């Protein structure tokens, strides 16, 4: 799980494998595979870095995935 900050300032944890896509409009919106949308304060770069670090922790080599 990675932590993100909602617009109201609350920290929540999401499963990064369930993020379908991210878009900026103007805030960053995470669209989950379930169809739920989560609007966060984090930047796309910050979320990407958290996903990469999470995958390193659980042993997924991003070079093998790409």
Buried (B, 14 or more C-beta within 10 A) or exposed (E): EBEBEBEEEEEEEBEBEEBEEBEEEEEBBBBBEEEEEBEBEBEEEBBEEBBBEBBEEEEEEEEEEE
